[in-house]
Amino acid sequence: MSTARNEAKALRHPEKQKRPDRPSGRKPSWIRVKAPTSKGYQETRDLARGLNLHTVCEEAACPNIGECWQKKHASFMIMGDTCTRACSFCNVKTGMPNALDPFEPENLAMAVADMQLKHVVITSVDRDDLADGGAAHFARVIEAIRHKSPETTIEILTPDFRDKPGAVEIVARARPDVFNHNLETVPRLYTNIRPGARYYQSLRILDRVKQIDPTIFTKSGLMVGLGEERKELAQVMDDLRVADVDFLTIGQYLQPTLKHEPVHRFVTPDEFDEYASMARGKGFLMVSATPLTRSSYHADRDFEQLREAREKKLAAADAAKEKAARAEAATQ
């Protein structure tokens, strides 16, 4: 790697530079993707940069960026490109963020309208420096998109708002269509993988959203290949179902730089199929589990399927109630 590239990575993650290099090994064939070169990719990148917007696609080095941007699908990252946390898996820049951009909600709404998006995903960096963790800014973004593109469905992927009382309520009451908060990994690995987060705090966020508004779809994501065990994943799935989470995504962890947590194991496609079957058996409305699955991958298509799954579930429940009522009437 060139000196310039090494220096650029050091600027993004200064807290990791004293760590020894920990290579992950060669990627298997099922995890490799082509570098993005399409016209659609260039147009999406130019639009985001022209409006001074950030995307998690770039900041987190998502392997699906070429496919998604070619189709004019992008996941926007609000509140800047610098995170106050330093998770060992994440490629987003670490440091002290700048002040919030007051024009960001309107600029993002303009991008959504220009791209004629049917479904948009909005995520953010952690903003522990803000009194509400950026909750009110999330709400303003949702409001701006609703005003400019009322037919667009909105999915948000939030940080944990740790030690920010009332933050989850502010965002949930702005009524996004999907409220996503990723658990990322199993509780045992939190100290190393998500040192600034707490597993049960993240679970409470998802549970609280359903308490505020049961009609909001909730969603969470897990990475595998970090040293977790199958029984631990099963327990996390059970915990998510207790919180009435609708949609679970599971994808392969990929190491962003040699200073980040290495990949402990590349999980095979057959194992992902097994995880998906396990999750469906536990009652999730939707499950996406493949090596390249990410929280916002195919989010527009998945939202339509999620809505259809809920309608089928409600129809089946109504039919069961009607059948039970007829049976009871027949015995009287």
C-alpha positions in Angstrom: 0.0 0.0 0.0 1.3 3.5 -0.9 2.5 5.9 1.8 -0.3 8.3 0.9 -3.0 5.7 1.4 -1.5 4.7 4.7 -1.5 8.3 5.9 -5.1 8.7 4.7 -6.2 5.7 6.7 -4.3 6.9 9.8 -6.2 10.2 9.6 -9.5 8.4 9.6 -8.6 6.1 12.6 -5.9 7.8 14.7 -6.9 5.7 17.8 -6.0 2.5 16.0 -2.6 3.3 14.6 -0.6 1.8 17.4 -2.3 -1.5 17.0 -0.3 -4.3 15.2 -1.4 -5.3 11.7 -3.8 -8.2 11.9 -4.6 -9.5 8.4 -7.7 -11.5 7.7 -6.5 -13.8 5.0 -7.7 -14.1 1.4 -11.4 -13.6 0.7 -13.3 -16.6 -0.7 -14.8 -16.4 -4.1 -18.4 -15.8 -2.8 -17.4 -12.5 -1.1 -15.6 -10.8 -4.0 -17.2 -7.9 -5.9 -16.1 -5.8 -8.9 -14.9 -2.2 -8.5 -17.7 0.3 -9.3 -17.4 1.9 -12.8 -20.9 2.4 -14.1 -22.5 5.7 -15.3 -25.2 5.3 -12.7 -22.5 5.0 -10.0 -20.9 8.2 -11.2 -24.2 10.1 -11.3 -25.2 9.1 -7.8 -21.7 10.1 -6.4 -21.9 13.5 -8.2 -25.4 14.2 -6.9 -24.4 13.5 -3.3 -21.2 15.5 -3.4 -22.9 18.4 -5.2 -25.4 18.7 -2.3 -22.6 18.2 0.4 -24.2 15.0 1.5 -22.4 11.9 3.0 -23.3 8.3 2.3 -22.7 5.3 4.5 -22.0 3.5 1.3 -18.7 5.3 0.9 -17.8 6.0 4.5 -18.3 2.4 5.6 -16.7 1.0 2.5 -19.7 -1.1 1.6 -19.0 -3.9 -0.8 -22.3 -3.4 -2.6 -21.8 0.3 -3.5 -21.3 -0.4 -7.2 -24.5 -2.4 -7.6 -26.6 0.0 -5.4 -25.4 3.3 -6.9 -25.7 1.9 -10.4 -29.4 1.5 -9.6 -29.5 5.1 -8.0 -30.0 3.6 -4.5 -27.9 5.3 -1.8 -28.0 5.3 2.0 -27.4 8.8 3.3 -25.4 9.5 6.4 -26.4 12.6 8.3 -24.7 14.8 10.9 -21.3 14.7 9.2 -18.7 12.0 8.4 -17.0 11.9 11.8 -18.1 9.6 14.6 -17.5 10.1 18.3 -17.1 6.3 18.8 -14.3 4.0 17.8 -15.8 0.6 17.2 -13.2 -2.0 16.1 -15.3 -3.1 13.1 -16.2 0.3 11.5 -14.6 2.2 8.8 -16.3 5.6 9.5 -13.8 8.3 10.5 -13.3 8.8 14.2 -12.8 12.2 16.0 -14.6 15.3 17.1 -17.4 16.2 14.6 -18.2 19.6 13.2 -21.4 21.5 14.1 -24.6 20.2 12.5 -25.4 21.6 9.0 -28.7 23.4 9.3 -29.3 23.0 5.5 -28.7 19.2 5.5 -32.4 18.2 6.0 -33.5 20.3 3.0 -30.5 19.3 0.9 -31.2 15.6 1.6 -34.9 16.0 0.8 -33.8 17.6 -2.6 -31.6 14.6 -3.3 -34.4 12.1 -2.6 -36.8 14.1 -4.8 -34.2 14.4 -7.6 -33.5 10.7 -7.5 -37.2 9.9 -7.4 -36.6 7.4 -4.6 -39.6 5.3 -3.6 -37.7 4.2 -0.4 -34.8 6.0 1.3 -32.4 4.9 4.1 -31.0 7.5 6.5 -28.3 6.7 8.9 -25.8 8.7 11.0 -22.6 8.8 12.8 -22.7 8.6 16.6 -22.9 12.1 18.0 -22.2 11.7 21.7 -21.2 15.4 21.8 -24.8 16.5 21.2 -27.3 16.8 24.1 -29.9 14.6 22.3 -27.4 12.6 20.3 -28.8 14.2 17.1 -32.4 12.9 17.6 -34.0 16.2 16.7 -31.9 16.4 13.5 -33.2 13.0 12.5 -36.7 14.2 13.1 -36.1 17.3 10.9 -34.7 15.1 8.1 -37.8 12.9 8.2 -40.1 16.0 8.2 -38.2 17.5 5.2 -38.5 14.3 3.1 -42.1 13.9 4.0 -42.8 17.5 2.8 -40.9 17.2 -0.5 -41.6 13.6 -1.3 -44.7 12.5 0.5 -44.9 9.1 -1.3 -41.4 8.1 -0.4 -41.1 5.6 2.5 -38.4 6.3 5.0 -36.1 3.9 6.8 -33.7 5.1 9.5 -30.7 3.4 11.0 -29.9 5.1 14.2 -27.1 5.1 16.8 -27.9 4.0 20.3 -28.4 7.5 21.8 -26.7 6.3 24.9 -27.3 8.5 28.0 -29.6 10.8 26.0 -33.0 10.6 27.7 -36.0 11.1 25.4 -33.9 10.8 22.2 -35.6 7.6 21.0 -39.0 9.1 21.6 -38.2 12.1 19.5 -37.2 10.0 16.5 -40.0 7.4 16.8 -42.6 10.2 17.0 -41.4 11.5 13.7 -42.9 8.2 12.4 -40.3 6.7 10.0 -41.7 3.7 8.2 -38.8 1.5 9.4 -36.7 2.1 12.6 -33.5 0.1 12.3 -30.9 -0.2 15.1 -28.2 -2.8 14.6 -27.1 -5.0 17.5 -24.1 -5.9 15.3 -22.8 -8.9 17.3 -23.4 -11.1 20.3 -23.2 -9.7 23.9 -19.9 -11.5 24.7 -18.1 -9.6 22.0 -19.4 -6.1 22.8 -16.4 -5.1 24.9 -14.1 -5.6 22.0 -16.3 -4.9 19.0 -18.7 -2.2 20.3 -16.8 -0.8 23.4 -18.9 2.4 23.6 -22.2 0.5 23.4 -24.3 -1.7 25.6 -26.2 -4.7 24.3 -29.3 -4.3 26.5 -29.4 -0.6 25.8 -29.7 -1.4 22.1 -32.4 -4.0 22.7 -34.4 -1.4 24.7 -34.3 1.0 21.8 -36.1 -1.5 19.6 -38.5 -2.5 22.3 -39.3 1.2 23.1 -40.1 2.0 19.5 -42.8 -0.7 19.4 -44.2 0.7 22.6 -44.5 4.2 21.2 -46.0 3.1 17.8 -46.6 -0.6 17.0 -47.2 0.2 13.4 -43.5 1.2 12.8 -41.5 -1.7 11.4 -38.4 -2.4 13.5 -35.3 -3.9 12.1 -31.8 -5.0 13.3 -28.6 -6.4 11.8 -25.9 -8.8 12.8 -22.4 -9.4 11.5 -20.9 -12.9 11.6 -17.3 -14.0 11.3 -16.2 -12.2 14.5 -15.9 -15.2 16.7 -19.5 -15.7 17.7 -21.0 -19.1 18.3 -24.1 -20.5 16.8 -25.9 -20.8 20.1 -25.1 -17.1 20.9 -26.7 -16.0 17.6 -29.8 -18.1 18.4 -30.1 -16.3 21.8 -29.8 -12.9 20.1 -32.5 -13.8 17.7 -34.7 -14.8 20.7 -33.9 -11.5 22.4 -34.9 -9.6 19.3 -38.2 -11.5 19.0 -39.0 -10.7 22.6 -38.6 -7.0 21.6 -41.0 -7.8 18.7 -38.5 -6.9 16.0 -39.9 -7.5 12.5 -36.8 -7.8 10.2 -33.4 -9.3 10.8 -30.3 -8.9 8.5 -27.2 -11.1 8.8 -24.0 -10.4 6.8 -20.3 -11.3 6.7 -18.0 -9.0 8.6 -15.2 -7.7 6.4 -12.1 -6.0 7.8 -11.8 -2.4 6.6 -8.0 -2.0 7.4 -5.3 -4.1 8.9 -5.7 -2.1 12.1 -9.4 -3.1 12.5 -10.6 -6.4 14.0 -9.7 -9.2 11.7 -12.1 -11.7 10.2 -12.1 -14.7 12.4 -13.9 -16.9 9.9 -15.6 -16.5 6.5 -19.0 -18.0 6.9 -20.2 -20.1 4.0 -23.3 -19.4 1.9 -24.8 -22.7 3.2 -24.4 -21.6 6.8 -26.1 -18.3 6.0 -29.0 -20.3 4.6 -29.1 -22.2 8.0 -29.1 -18.9 9.9 -32.0 -17.6 7.7 -34.0 -20.7 8.3 -33.4 -20.5 12.1 -34.5 -16.9 12.2 -37.7 -17.5 10.2 -38.5 -20.3 12.6 -38.4 -17.8 15.4 -41.0 -15.6 13.8 -39.4 -12.7 12.1 -41.5 -11.2 9.3 -38.5 -10.8 7.1 -34.9 -12.3 7.1 -32.0 -11.4 4.8 -28.9 -13.5 5.4 -26.2 -13.8 2.8 -22.4 -13.0 2.8 -23.0 -9.6 1.2 -26.1 -8.6 3.1 -25.9 -5.2 4.7 -28.6 -3.2 6.6 -29.7 -1.2 3.6 -28.9 -3.7 0.8 -32.0 -4.0 -1.4 -33.9 -2.0 1.3 -36.5 -0.7 -1.2 -37.4 -4.2 -2.4 -37.3 -5.6 1.1 -39.7 -3.0 2.4 -42.4 -4.0 0.0 -41.9 -7.6 1.0 -42.0 -6.7 4.7 -45.3 -4.8 4.2 -46.8 -7.7 2.3 -45.7 -10.2 5.1 -47.4 -8.1 7.7 -50.6 -7.9 5.7 -50.6 -11.7 5.3 -49.9 -12.2 9.0 -52.8 -9.9 10.0 -55.1 -11.5 7.5 -54.2 -15.0 8.9 -54.9 -13.7 12.5 -58.2 -12.3 11.5 -59.2 -15.5 9.8 -58.2 -17.5 12.8 -60.3 -15.2 15.1 -63.3 -15.5 12.8 -62.9 -19.3 12.7 -62.8 -19.5 16.5 -65.8 -17.2 16.8 -67.8 -19.5 14.4 -66.8 -22.6 16.3 -67.8 -21.0 19.6 -71.2 -19.9 18.2 -71.8 -23.4 16.9 -71.4 -24.9 20.4 -74.0 -22.5 21.9 
